[in-house]
Structure formats: C-alpha cells, structure tokens
C-alpha cells in the first residue's frame, strides 16, 4: 500500500466545506442584490407616482412603502422620505429609502442601505 490511502476522504471533506462556504456567500450576495434592486425600483416608482399632476411627494412615499412592504417586508419600509428638489436645474420629486443591509438571510443592521429615486414633476 502507498501512503496516500484515505487521502481522498480528507480531500472531499476539505473541498466540500470550501464549496459550501462559497455557495452560501454567493447566495447571500444574490439576496443583497435582490433587496437593493427592489428598493431602487420601489423608490423610482414612488417618485414617478408622486411627480404626477395632482399628486404630492407624500403620495409617492406611501406608494414606495406599499411596494416595499409587499415585495420584501414592512421592516424595510419604515424609513421612507419624500420631497421636491432641483436636479440639474429641473424640479424633481425625490424618494429616499433607508433600509437594513441583509447580512444573514434578510436580517441585518438598520439604516445601512440608502437608495434614492427621482422623477420630473408634471405641471398641470
């Protein structure tokens, strides 16, 4: 017999553990990107809604809260603010969302992920 007897078991255990860690890390990255993209889309949709003629920025903030609560969780929709601002000389509605950055599944520290959505204000 040679000195390599049983080394395949050790190799399998070490490589299997490494592959598992890499898989979990990629899965968590996918969750973070999903949450971020959902927040960006909800902020943009809320800004578009708040910028419509006959609507106020607060309407857009509520729309963003509703979308976030339906898509992710009401915990992600707690810090949504809205207002009018000037961007490149144009009046826009800005929706800002501060949400937890998911570190383990969807659990993470609050207020560490900030996204903004803008839309041009429609005049009647």
N, C-alpha and C positions, 0 to 999 in steps of 0.2 A: 504494500500500500504506500501511497505517497502522502506527503504532508498536507495536501490540500483537501483531505477528506472532511466534509462538513462545512467547508467554506461557502458553499452555495446557499446554505441556510442563513448564514450571517449576512452575506451579500443581499439576499432577498429581504431580510428584516431591515437592514440599513437603507436600501434603495426604496423599499416600500414606505418607510417612515418619511423619507425625504419627499417622495412623490405626493404623499398625503399632505404634508405641510405646504407644498407648492400649490396643490389643488385648492386647499382651504384659503390660501392667500389670494388666489385668482378669483375665487368665488366671492370673497369679501370685497375685492376691488370692483367686481361687477355690481354688487349691492350698492356700494358708494356711488358709482356712476349712474345707476338707475335712480337713486334718490336725488342726486344733483340734477339730472336731466328732467325729472318730474317737477322739481321745484322751479327750474328755469322756465319750463313750459307753462306751469301754472301762473308764475309771475307775469309772463308775457301775455297770457290770455286775460288775466285780470287787468293789466294795463290797457289792453285793447278795449275791454268792456268798459272800463272807467273813462276812456277817452271818447266814447261815442257821444254824439249830441244828445243832450237830455240826461246824461249820467254824471255822477260825481266820482272823484277818485276813491271815496269811501266805498262806492258800489263795486269798484274794481278790486279793492282789498277783500271785500266779502266774497266776491267770486273766486278769488285766489284761495281764500280759506276753505271754501266749499270743495274746490277741486283737490286741494292737498289732503283734506280730511277723507275724501272718497278714495283717493289714489294710494295714500300711504297710511296716515294715522292722524287723528286730531292733535296729537302731541307735536307734530311737525308744523301745525298751522297756528300756533299760539302767538308768534311774533311776526305779524304781517303789518306793514305800514304803507301808507299811500300819500301822495302829494303831487302837486304840479311843480315843474321845474323847467328851466331852459337848457336845452342841449343843442349846441351848435347854432344858437340863435333862434331855435324853434321851441314853441311851448309844447311840452310833453307831460304825460302822466307817468309817474314812476312808482312802481310797486317794489318794495324791498321785503324779502323774506329771510329771516334768521331761523335756522333750524339746527338740530343736533347732527353732528357728523357721525354716521354709524360706524362704530369700531368693532363691535362684536354683534353680528346679525344686524338688527336695526337699533341697537342700544348704543348710546354714545353721549358725550358731554354736550350740554345745551349751548346754543348760540355760536357754534364754531363754524357753521357753513352759512355764508351770506350770498344771496343771489338777487339780481335786480332785473326787472322787465320795464321796457319803455314803449310808449305808443304816442303818436302825434294826436293832439287834441283836435277834435272835429268842432268847427263852429257852425251853429245852425244858420 
